[in-house]
């Protein structure tokens, strides 16, 4: 789970860091450094809320019965997949206009007052933080309840994101963000497919979905869960050596629908490519 969680932390963390850097750069450019305190206040509240949500989800589930835990975990996994899927498509669609959008909202907030500035920063960061919190809970569930590896993965990913964001802000690193978010988006779709399949497994364990004992395949003799390669497949893709038919259908269906939609060209990019082809002809 370490690598997949680090990927989530890196992706979500870099989005949040870029958002904060856009807000800071705008305030510095317009000469309103006093409002930086409100930005950091909003960011701090968003981070605290995200940590609180993750803690509540993770530690209150332990008080439930087995069936309730499985049902709760399955529903949380599905919600996490919805969040992550929406996030990768939103960044793909809005990435090019994100800076202008945030600058416009912050400019309006400056006219309203300090509280409005803090609210803009809070809303900009809280989205990424809450998505991460829900995904953290799902990762803890799929890791068998241990919080150490998922937490280490998220912290490592977020730390790398903060470092990259700072280097990008000061101009020390140039990163093709469009390519970065495309590559990480593809990887996250694969990770999300595994989380979705595990969520279905949880719901089958809770007897809310049928087919718990109808296996699509059982390769546990060849890929033991205790082996290093079994652990690697589990950590990267949430792969289970014993996969039910319903889990396999859900995994394959999600990837078959989501991945082509994500990789299809932007309308604007496709239109521009058509114009260039017509001019070349």
VOGU-3710 file (C-alpha; in Angstrom, 3 decimals, decimal comma):
1> xxxxxxxxxx> 0,000/0,000/0,000  3,005/2,297/0,398  3,471/3,134/-3,280  -0,199/3,613/-4,165  -0,720/5,829/-1,112  2,396/7,827/-1,954  0,933/8,366/-5,428  -2,320/9,643/-3,940  -0,436/11,904/-1,544  1,772/13,211/-4,354
11> xxxxxxxxxx> -1,113/13,897/-6,710  -3,469/15,455/-4,169  -0,640/17,241/-2,375  0,747/18,804/-5,541  -2,699/20,034/-6,548  -3,144/21,656/-3,141  0,372/23,135/-3,171  -0,140/24,575/-6,658  -3,427/26,129/-5,557  -1,782/27,738/-2,525
21> xxxxxxxxxx> 1,166/28,963/-4,607  -1,219/30,584/-7,097  -2,992/32,416/-4,276  0,295/33,539/-2,704  1,775/34,662/-6,028  -1,325/36,733/-6,762  -1,214/38,490/-3,392  2,502/39,201/-3,766  1,976/40,557/-7,272  -0,782/42,973/-6,216
31> xxxxxxxxxx> 1,251/44,061/-3,187  -1,182/42,764/-0,558  1,109/40,647/1,606  -1,035/41,335/4,682  -3,678/38,979/3,281  -1,180/36,089/3,310  -2,091/35,467/6,958  -5,729/34,841/5,962  -4,618/32,456/3,202  -2,528/30,413/5,651
41> xxxxxxxxxx> -5,392/30,465/8,154  -7,743/28,976/5,560  -5,137/26,389/4,551  -4,510/25,428/8,176  -8,211/24,959/8,927  -8,614/22,822/5,773  -5,676/20,597/6,788  -6,993/20,185/10,346  -10,476/19,321/9,048  -9,044/16,724/6,665
51> xxxxxxxxxx> -6,964/15,089/9,411  -9,999/15,063/11,716  -12,208/13,433/9,079  -9,573/10,776/8,379  -9,179/10,042/12,087  -12,934/9,842/12,685  -13,456/7,482/9,745  -10,494/5,286/10,673  -10,931/4,935/14,420  -14,710/4,961/14,868
61> xxxxxxxxxx> -15,202/2,078/12,458  -13,416/-0,179/14,959  -16,389/0,050/17,325  -18,791/-1,452/14,784  -19,708/-5,105/14,366  -17,937/-7,108/11,661  -20,807/-6,823/9,172  -21,203/-3,109/9,894  -17,451/-2,553/9,474  -17,484/-4,307/6,114
71> xxxxxxxxxx> -20,518/-2,344/4,932  -19,043/0,935/6,166  -15,691/0,171/4,547  -17,296/-0,842/1,254  -19,369/2,321/1,035  -16,344/4,471/1,965  -14,272/2,776/-0,751  -16,907/3,526/-3,363  -17,096/7,156/-2,205  -13,295/7,381/-2,385
81> xxxxxxxxxx> -13,356/6,096/-5,971  -16,017/8,665/-6,890  -13,861/11,430/-5,372  -10,663/10,309/-7,090  -12,368/9,816/-10,445  -13,969/13,239/-10,245  -10,631/14,757/-9,232  -8,640/13,384/-12,169  -11,283/14,442/-14,680  -11,715/17,860/-13,042
91> xxxxxxxxxx> -7,983/18,612/-13,159  -7,807/17,434/-16,763  -10,651/19,787/-17,703  -9,899/22,774/-15,477  -6,096/22,653/-15,238  -5,524/25,199/-17,995  -7,841/27,817/-16,493  -7,274/27,025/-12,807  -4,892/29,928/-12,160  -7,175/32,520/-13,751
101> xxxxxxxxxx> -10,194/31,109/-11,910  -8,467/31,242/-8,518  -7,096/34,734/-9,111  -10,585/35,949/-9,980  -12,101/34,443/-6,833  -9,340/35,847/-4,643  -9,669/39,291/-6,189  -13,369/39,286/-5,315  -12,632/38,014/-1,803  -10,132/40,832/-1,184
111> xxxxxxxxxx> -12,906/43,337/-1,810  -15,171/41,576/0,695  -12,695/41,234/3,563  -10,209/38,983/5,412  -12,729/36,264/6,236  -13,608/35,866/2,559  -9,909/35,438/1,695  -9,577/32,697/4,317  -12,713/31,002/2,960  -11,314/30,989/-0,602
121> xxxxxxxxxx> -8,086/29,360/0,606  -10,027/26,898/2,781  -12,312/25,775/-0,043  -9,421/25,481/-2,487  -7,470/23,139/-0,195  -10,299/21,343/1,631  -11,413/19,540/-1,520  -8,044/17,827/-1,922  -7,744/17,187/1,821  -11,144/15,557/2,229
131> xxxxxxxxxx> -10,558/13,351/-0,820  -7,257/12,258/0,708  -8,909/11,561/4,080  -11,550/9,279/2,568  -8,954/7,500/0,447  -6,752/7,075/3,520  -9,577/5,289/5,322  -10,149/3,007/2,326  -6,420/2,229/2,193  -6,379/1,334/5,880
141> xxxxxxxxxx> -9,305/-1,009/5,285  -7,689/-2,738/2,305  -4,375/-2,995/4,188  -6,127/-5,038/6,867  -6,565/-2,287/9,418  -2,912/-1,281/9,870  -2,460/2,480/9,672  1,347/2,678/9,540  2,039/1,856/5,880  -0,859/3,906/4,464
151> xxxxxxxxxx> 0,123/6,855/6,655  3,803/6,630/5,688  2,834/6,472/2,019  0,629/9,540/2,232  3,238/11,510/4,217  6,000/10,649/1,739  3,837/11,617/-1,232  2,723/14,883/0,364  6,306/15,750/1,365  7,489/15,240/-2,224
161> xxxxxxxxxx> 4,550/17,342/-3,447  5,439/20,207/-1,095  9,085/20,084/-2,201  8,114/20,067/-5,894  5,631/22,885/-5,356  8,250/25,057/-3,628  10,795/24,401/-6,387  8,220/25,226/-9,064  7,232/28,417/-7,230  10,800/29,730/-7,053
171> xxxxxxxxxx> 11,477/28,679/-10,642  14,093/26,062/-9,755  12,137/23,282/-11,498  10,076/23,277/-14,680  7,487/20,524/-14,704  5,155/19,687/-17,567  2,051/19,692/-15,380  -0,248/18,540/-18,176  1,860/15,430/-18,772  2,349/14,884/-15,024
181> xxxxxxxxxx> -1,388/14,954/-14,306  -2,097/12,718/-17,317  0,402/10,048/-16,203  -0,658/10,157/-12,557  -4,304/10,202/-13,669  -3,851/6,912/-15,547  -2,095/5,344/-12,552  -4,790/6,590/-10,186  -7,525/5,103/-12,348  -5,829/1,697/-12,015
191> xxxxxxxxxx> -5,470/2,201/-8,256  -9,098/3,340/-7,981  -10,243/0,237/-9,850  -8,571/-1,890/-7,183  -10,160/0,159/-4,398  -13,551/-0,202/-6,061  -13,132/-3,970/-6,343  -12,123/-4,136/-2,689  -15,177/-2,077/-1,778  -17,336/-4,619/-3,590
201> xxxxxxxxxx> -15,554/-7,377/-1,671  -16,383/-5,604/1,612  -20,039/-5,355/0,624  -20,032/-9,055/-0,236  -18,507/-9,794/3,189  -21,347/-7,772/4,719  -23,860/-9,879/2,736  -25,125/-6,754/0,943  -23,974/-8,076/-2,442  -24,143/-11,675/-3,707
211> xxxxxxxxxx> -21,408/-13,924/-5,071  -18,978/-14,005/-2,158  -18,023/-17,616/-2,880  -18,210/-17,444/-6,685  -14,600/-16,960/-7,740  -13,415/-15,647/-11,091  -9,951/-17,054/-10,332  -7,825/-18,272/-7,451  -4,073/-17,877/-7,984  -3,132/-17,866/-4,303
221> xxxxxxxxxx> -0,965/-20,952/-4,901  1,113/-19,013/-7,443  0,845/-15,480/-5,979  0,739/-15,923/-2,199  -0,440/-12,821/-0,383  2,505/-13,203/1,997  5,105/-13,147/-0,818  6,943/-9,956/-1,797  5,376/-9,945/-5,269  1,936/-10,633/-3,813
231> xxxxxxxxxx> 2,416/-7,741/-1,392  3,632/-5,540/-4,257  0,591/-6,359/-6,401  -1,652/-5,748/-3,404  0,033/-2,457/-2,579  0,040/-1,095/-6,125  -3,234/-2,374/-7,535  -5,137/-3,847/-4,566  -4,831/-7,190/-6,347  -6,387/-10,139/-4,552
241> xxxxxxxxxx> -5,240/-13,694/-5,445  -8,815/-14,855/-4,724  -11,089/-12,587/-6,746  -14,824/-13,064/-7,042  -16,654/-12,795/-10,348  -18,365/-9,586/-9,276  -15,055/-7,998/-8,199  -13,473/-8,883/-11,559  -16,455/-7,509/-13,504  -16,431/-4,250/-11,531
251> xxxxxxxxxx> -12,654/-3,802/-11,915  -12,655/-4,496/-15,649  -15,786/-2,430/-16,276  -14,437/0,594/-14,409  -11,113/0,551/-16,277  -12,744/-0,148/-19,660  -15,074/2,854/-19,311  -12,997/5,357/-17,329  -9,571/5,021/-18,945  -10,649/5,691/-22,576
261> xxxxxxxxxx> -12,768/8,648/-21,432  -9,816/10,088/-19,537  -7,373/9,629/-22,421  -9,584/10,987/-25,182  -8,318/14,327/-26,561  -9,642/17,622/-25,231  -12,188/19,206/-27,515  -10,033/22,292/-27,782  -6,911/20,256/-28,473  -8,700/18,142/-31,067
271> xxxxxxxxxx> -10,051/21,274/-32,759  -6,594/22,867/-32,801  -5,085/19,695/-34,263  -7,739/19,720/-37,003  -6,928/23,334/-37,857  -3,211/22,597/-38,070  -3,856/19,590/-40,305  -6,069/21,678/-42,594  -3,431/24,423/-42,802  -0,723/21,886/-43,587
281> x> -2,871/20,460/-46,408
//
